Amino acid sequence: MLSVDAVSQRLVHAPGLPQITVIGVIFGKLTRTMIQQPPSALTPQDGYHFSDQIGHLLRRVYQRHAALFQQYIPDSQLTAAQFVVLCSVRDNKGSSLADIVKATVIDQATIRGVVDRLKQRELVHVEHDRTDRRKVVINLTEAGQDLVHDMEPFAKQITESTYGKLNPAERLALDFLLRKMLEGSDSE
């Protein structure tokens, strides 16, 4: 198998057309992707271009994903945050607010409001912990279980649409890189 350096040395760049080379290992095979980039993305002396920054790109993808959620989910009262909380509670029966915050990475104040709205819709049942009355335990009601089950096909379609034109290898690489970025932030 060729080393990354050997592959990099073999790359031929078209004259006058800047390119970025992405090299990685997918399914045990060395892969290479050439991405055409405008000169502004490659020349730091031209200045800072917000539209080329990772935060801006992630925000745009998230905004697209949120719009797809509203487009596909037939329950117009259900928000993306509420759906994620319902899924978290389904996966971790008897969740505390702290458990939900940790699982969803949604702040405590927001989680309280989300849980209150889900309780009003009778999708979750909230009760005090038997051993620690200060702690609340959240479980899905039957209606909450049914809603999560009914929304799963739509959620899968949202994920599919969010990936857009990415092929299976690109999807795997994107998931891997996003998880790797998140792992790096856990220690900070």
Phi and psi in degrees as a GROMACS rama.xvg file:
@    title "Ramachandran Plot"
@    xaxis  label "Phi"
@    yaxis  label "Psi"
@TYPE xy
-72.6126  145.306  LEU-2
-77.2352  163.343  SER-3
-59.5916  -41.5658  VAL-4
-61.4207  -41.9729  ASP-5
-64.0025  -41.4663  ALA-6
-65.8569  -43.6239  VAL-7
-58.8596  -39.8387  SER-8
-68.57  -24.8637  GLN-9
-85.7063  -9.35234  ARG-10
-68.1623  134.86  LEU-11
-113.254  123.378  VAL-12
-96.7129  135.037  HIS-13
-66.2065  134.655  ALA-14
-59.2487  133.503  PRO-15
77.4914  0.169992  GLY-16
-121.49  100.484  LEU-17
-62.6128  143.043  PRO-18
-138.997  150.71  GLN-19
-111.811  135.699  ILE-20
-104.3  126.871  THR-21
-108.754  121.351  VAL-22
-121.065  133.962  ILE-23
-158.024  176.094  GLY-24
-113.098  120.728  VAL-25
-126.347  126.309  ILE-26
52.7153  39.0304  PHE-27
75.9089  5.58192  GLY-28
-115.113  139.481  LYS-29
-71.5182  127.507  LEU-30
-124.208  157.294  THR-31
-139.79  135.276  ARG-32
-128.603  130.669  THR-33
-98.5993  126.206  MET-34
-114.745  119.851  ILE-35
-71.3811  130.219  GLN-36
-127.873  144.41  GLN-37
-67.3954  151.95  PRO-38
-54.2079  -32.894  PRO-39
-62.0013  -28.2435  SER-40
-75.8037  -16.5826  ALA-41
-112.567  -7.02324  LEU-42
-116.311  97.4491  THR-43
-60.888  -26.4143  PRO-44
-66.9461  -17.4798  GLN-45
-74.4486  -13.1768  ASP-46
110.476  -175.81  GLY-47
-89.5779  124.657  TYR-48
-113.541  105.036  HIS-49
-57.7229  -33.5904  PHE-50
-70.2073  -12.1469  SER-51
-96.5579  -3.10719  ASP-52
-86.0518  147.883  GLN-53
-58.0353  -41.0269  ILE-54
-61.3616  -42.2801  GLY-55
-66.2406  -43.6357  HIS-56
-64.8039  -43.297  LEU-57
-62.4917  -41.2738  LEU-58
-62.0566  -42.3969  ARG-59
-64.5549  -41.7571  ARG-60
-64.0302  -42.743  VAL-61
-63.2407  -42.5642  TYR-62
-61.4922  -39.7413  GLN-63
-63.9333  -43.9068  ARG-64
-61.3845  -44.454  HIS-65
-63.1326  -39.5941  ALA-66
-65.1425  -39.3198  ALA-67
-64.4093  -37.6601  LEU-68
-58.5623  -49.8999  PHE-69
-64.1393  -32.8855  GLN-70
-71.6792  -42.0849  GLN-71
-89.9709  -34.6264  TYR-72
-72.5789  120.776  ILE-73
-73.6513  -18.0373  PRO-74
-86.6171  100.809  ASP-75
-67.3195  -15.5435  SER-76
-87.7286  -12.2523  GLN-77
-89.0783  123.078  LEU-78
-94.9146  164.954  THR-79
-60.572  -41.8462  ALA-80
-63.0085  -41.0094  ALA-81
-64.2532  -41.6598  GLN-82
-63.5943  -42.8015  PHE-83
-63.7205  -39.612  VAL-84
-65.5375  -44.1024  VAL-85
-58.7206  -43.9857  LEU-86
-64.3211  -40.7138  CYS-87
-62.7319  -44.2357  SER-88
-67.1617  -38.2323  VAL-89
-60.8293  -43.3759  ARG-90
-75.9774  -21.3005  ASP-91
-133.189  76.3123  ASN-92
-55.8833  142.179  LYS-93
72.3772  38.0584  GLY-94
-74.4595  142.203  SER-95
-89.45  169.145  SER-96
-59.7706  -40.0401  LEU-97
-62.9616  -38.3493  ALA-98
-62.0259  -42.3476  ASP-99
-67.8368  -42.0215  ILE-100
-58.1767  -46.428  VAL-101
-64.3999  -42.2843  LYS-102
-71.4111  -36.9923  ALA-103
-99.3315  -16.7821  THR-104
59.0618  35.5738  VAL-105
-106.639  137.071  ILE-106
-64.3377  156.913  ASP-107
-55.7858  -45.268  GLN-108
-62.9115  -41.8434  ALA-109
-66.9926  -42.1798  THR-110
-59.3876  -41.9263  ILE-111
-57.3275  -45.6634  ARG-112
-65.0693  -41.3365  GLY-113
-62.7281  -47.6867  VAL-114
-62.9973  -40.0631  VAL-115
-60.0912  -43.6209  ASP-116
-67.2172  -38.3958  ARG-117
-66.8171  -35.6731  LEU-118
-66.0591  -42.5668  LYS-119
-59.941  -35.062  GLN-120
-83.7778  1.45315  ARG-121
59.8795  38.6016  GLU-122
-98.6845  -21.1068  LEU-123
-131.481  155.155  VAL-124
-114.255  127.568  HIS-125
-114.861  127.292  VAL-126
-141.513  160.637  GLU-127
-75.8284  143.116  HIS-128
-62.5139  139.604  ASP-129
-69.1155  -29.6695  ARG-130
-94.3601  -24.6457  THR-131
-136.237  98.4278  ASP-132
-63.7686  -17.0576  ARG-133
-75.5233  -21.5842  ARG-134
-95.6249  138.573  LYS-135
-104.932  150.535  VAL-136
-118.986  131.273  VAL-137
-114.424  132.638  ILE-138
-134.629  156.717  ASN-139
-75.8833  142.901  LEU-140
-81.9449  174.419  THR-141
-60.8913  -39.3043  GLU-142
-63.4771  -38.0204  ALA-143
-65.8751  -42.3538  GLY-144
-61.8664  -44.4613  GLN-145
-62.6973  -42.1974  ASP-146
-63.0809  -46.6062  LEU-147
-59.299  -46.2161  VAL-148
-59.7584  -44.4777  HIS-149
-68.1758  -29.3031  ASP-150
-86.5056  -15.7553  MET-151
-55.9378  -44.5651  GLU-152
-61.1455  -36.4198  PRO-153
-68.6743  -39.7602  PHE-154
-62.8766  -39.3516  ALA-155
-64.6314  -38.908  LYS-156
-66.4047  -37.0177  GLN-157
-62.5121  -44.9001  ILE-158
-60.5331  -45.9846  THR-159
-59.2946  -44.9692  GLU-160
-69.0345  -33.0187  SER-161
-64.7812  -40.4411  THR-162
-63.3874  -28.1584  TYR-163
61.4713  -125.983  GLY-164
-90.244  8.68533  LYS-165
-66.4389  135.76  LEU-166
-80.6637  170.811  ASN-167
-55.9048  -39.3719  PRO-168
-66.9789  -39.7229  ALA-169
-66.8264  -37.5714  GLU-170
-63.2523  -45.4902  ARG-171
-61.9781  -44.0723  LEU-172
-63.9729  -43.204  ALA-173
-61.4928  -48.1786  LEU-174
-58.6297  -44.7058  ASP-175
-60.1396  -47.5191  PHE-176
-67.1064  -40.5566  LEU-177
-63.2083  -42.9443  LEU-178
-64.955  -37.9245  ARG-179
-64.8187  -40.2887  LYS-180
-62.5669  -40.3041  MET-181
-67.7093  -38.3741  LEU-182
-59.7115  -39.4967  GLU-183
-65.1109  -28.1979  GLY-184
-86.3887  -16.6307  SER-185
-65.079  -31.2357  ASP-186
-83.7213  -11.0267  SER-187
